[in-house]
Amino acid sequence: MLYETHMHTPLCKHAIGEPEDYAEAAQRHGLTGIIVTCHNPAPNGYSPRVRMSVHEFPDYVAMVARAREAWTGRIDVRMGIESDYMPGMEDYIEKFHASAVFHHVLGSVHPHTQEYNQAFFHGDVMEFQKTYFTHLAMAAETKLFDTISHPDLVKNCFPTRWHVKPLLDHIRSCLDRIARSGVAMELNTSGLQKDIPEMNPGPEILREIRERNIPVVVGADAHKPSRVAADFEDALDLLEKVGFTDVNIFLDRKRQKISIAEARASLI
């Protein structure tokens, strides 16, 4: 039924636990499987301290294959990737995604990285926030990704300067573009652990996503096995509260829909 759709490995340099450990945690929670989505190797040494290198990518493939074999018949282990997006990366990302078989490709804009800040923060916090949402729309329009992950992460860059209402018109126009792209969006439960303790996105933006019938994937963004499926029940409750009746997963890069009622009943 449900999968952990967003989880990492030690290759990203800020996660602990092998994929086998995450599979064991998934089994305890009643999940059908896990999709390993560690941070992609990026071009030109982009943000190297939080991702695998190009030379480590074969190790990643082997790591996921090893866990898949070890858990065959018990937990379905699949390989995905979380790929960073900034304008200009499109050709690199397209070639990288063609280099292996991925089951779920997350597209992420990480506004807190040094490289992103240097390129796009010019002293105006609101303009920086707007630029971030514009880049989410641009990422979706590339069609390089299945799901746009943690889609209001920027609120934690300047948490005391986050006010969603003045941004809503801009966010709505960006969501219109994402809706036309057909790309899904993530409800990421790890936001509850951040400076602004709410899921990514928060309820106001989630309602706008629902109004546009954009499909939603739930992920915990697990960087340790104990975070697998964390707060999934609360995420399902929130989705239902704003009007969703189903949640989604991607396998073979094809979206599969699951009713919220079935998803909730499957959790342990």
ZIMOQUI-V230084 format. One line per field, one symbol per residue. psi: psi as a letter, one per 40 degrees, with the letter a starting at -180 (. if undefined). burial: + if it has 24 or more other ideal C-beta (glycine too) atoms within 12 Angstrom, else -. Layout:
BEGIN
psi = ???
burial = ???
END
This chain:
BEGIN
psi = ciihehiiiedeefiiiiddddddddddeeidaihhgihihiiffhfeefiiiddeddddddddddddddehedhhhihaihhihiheeddddddddeeihidhhhhhhgeeiddddddehfehddddddddddddddddedfeidhhigffdddedgdeehhddeeddddddddddddddeiiiihheedeeadhgiihiidddddddddefhihhhiefheideehehfddddddddddeeieiiiihhffhhhhhiddddddei.
burial = ++++++++++++--+-+++++++++++-+++++++++++++++--+++-++++---+--++-++--++--+---++++++++++++--++-++--++--+-++++++++++++-++---++---++-+++++++++++++++-+++++++++++++++---+-+--+--+++-++-+++-+-++++++++++-+-+-+++++++++++++-+-++++++++++++-++++++++++++++-+-+-++++++-+-++-+-+--++-++-
END
